[in-house]
């Protein structure tokens, strides 16, 4: 059974940091690119960051560059999102996604809430 379980969300003050984790199981993690998305109330889901299968390449949405860092540990089947200098507009539900377009496969986690507020 495929599972992606996000954790690490919560309430943080502006300027603070959080580290999200996404633990994967039920599929060969190291063969999938991984992405973090987020969805704020009333807005469409947007891509936050992506990392290749080996972790050799990453990319970020413009508004996250320099503040967020995506990483992965294939030995632990886990992808991370380190978020620094958080802003109220970063408030959203953050979702983990595993993607293998060559096989037409894409898996999603249930999301973790991040709230940035004083």
N, C-alpha and C positions, 0 to 999 in steps of 0.2 A: 504494500500500500504506500503510495507516494504521500509524503508529508513534508511541508515546509512550515516550521514553527518559529515565528518571530518573538523576540523578547527584548527588554531593555527600554521600552518606552516609558513615559511618565510625564510629570510636571516639572518644568525647569524654568528658572528666571532668564530673562533676556541676557545674552552674553554668556550663558552657561553652556555646558557640554553634555552630551549623551552618547552612549555607544549602543547601537542596535546590533543584535545577533539574529541570524536565521539558521536554524539547524535543519539539515535536510536528511531524508531517509527514503528508502524505497526505490531509489534509482541511482545510476552511476554518476555521482555528483561531479566528478572531474571531467565529464564529457559535456557539461552544460555551461554555457555562459550564464552569468548571474546578474540580475539587475535589482535595484531598489526603485520603487515608485512611491508616490504619495498622492493622497487625495484629500483636499480640504473641503469643508462643507460648502455645497453649492458650486463646486468647481469640478472640472474633469481631472481624471487621474493623469499625472505627469511623471515623466522619467526623471529620476534624481541622479542615478549613477549606474554605471555598468562596468563589468570586469570580464575579461575573457576566461576561457576554460583553465588556462594555466596561471592566470593572474598577471600575465606579462604586460597587459595593456588595460588601461582604464579610461573612462571618459565620464564627463559630468555635465549636467545642465549649467548654463552660464551663471545662474544665481547661486549655485552651490560651489563653484570653483574657488579653491583657496580656503573654504570652510569645512567641507565634507571630504572624507576619505573612505573609499571602498576598498576592502581587502578580503581575502579568502584563505582558508586553511583546508586544503583538500584532504589532509589526513584526518581532520575532524569533521569533514562534510559540513562546514560552516562558512557563511559569508557574513561580513561585518560592515557596519556603516558608522564611522566615527564622525560625529557632528559637533563642531565647535562654533563659537560666536553665534549662538542661536538667536533668531529673531522671532517676534510674534507671528510673522508671516510664514514661518516654518511649521506652524501648527497644522497638523494633518494626521491622518492615518497612514502609516508607512507599511508598504507591502513588499515582500520578497518575491522575486520571480525567477524561475529557472527556465531557460530557453534553449531549444535545440531545433532551429528552423529547418535543418536538413532532413529531420524526421517529422517536422510538423508538430513538435511537442512543446508544450508550455504549461508550467505548473505555477500555482499561486499559493501563498500563505494566507492566513486569516487576517493579518494586519496587526499592528501595534500602534496605539495612540501616543502621539507626541504633542504636548501642549506647552507652549512657551508664553509665559505670562508672569507679571509681577504681582 
